[in-house]
Amino acid sequence: MTEYRYQGGRMEEPPLPVPGEPLTGNPVAQSIQQFGQTTTPATESNLYCMTIIGQVEGHLVLPPQNKTTKYEHLIPQLVAAEQNSKIEGILIVLNTVGGDVEAGLAIAEMISSLTKPKVTLVLGGGHSIGVPIAVAGDKSFIAETATMTIHPIRLNGLVIGVPQTFEYLEKMQERVVRFVTSHSNITDEMFKELMFKTGELTRDIGTSVVGPDAVKYGLIDAIGGIGAALRELNMRIEERKRMIQGVALQ
């Protein structure tokens, strides 16, 4: 938001940045540097928008050149949104390649346990552990050109080849399958078929599904963008208000 100042008895906008001069200290220059525009929207809203982009960072810190979403940042935000009486609905926007399995499941569990209306929207991609997050809301949307990659759990680095390791992987896999199938319309059999399908991903197993296919399989509820997601969220907020008012009148 542009900051104004009094100058000679009248309000003036701060001066625009001069090429070659440092960008510190000038609010317009800082806005250009951070957001690429001279003014940014600043309106009170009853909705909270959370973005999950890049790679979901878990217990290990990723290299600085990676675009990451840290799960220890998201969890307090979700708790705050749940407690804030001014926030009536939560929109989760995803464009993620996946990441840490336990961190992704923790975020998905947090979203699904919120009592306020929540809608998820996949833009670009919701791959790997982004799949459980994408289905964690009350209703999920996906852009027509967005994709979702479904594949088995993988481990990087040194793996001890003992039976207990494979049992642990199997249990982790079942956690993902159970969460996705219980929060979407896809069947257990179909999800596992997509997960273990061969021939689609180069030298690997799994399936990459585009928006309409994700809806066809029952993984995502509907095709739509930001407009459709906001309409659905506002409708659910109004339904929740009517339900609370009805309970209060009884």
Secondary structure, 3 states (H helix, E strand, C coil): CCCCEEECCEEECCCCCCCCCCCCCCHHHHHHHHHCCCCCCCCCCCEEEEEEEEEEECCCCCCCCCCEEEHHHHHHHHHHHHHCCCCCEEEEEEEEEEECHHHHHHHHHHHHCCCCCEEEEEEEEECCCHHHHHCCCCEEEECCCCEEEECCCCCCCCCCCCHHHHHHHHHHHHHHHHHHHHCCCCCHHHHHHHHCCECCCCCCECEEEEHHHHHHCCCCCEECCHHHHHHHHHHHHHHHHHHHHHHHHC
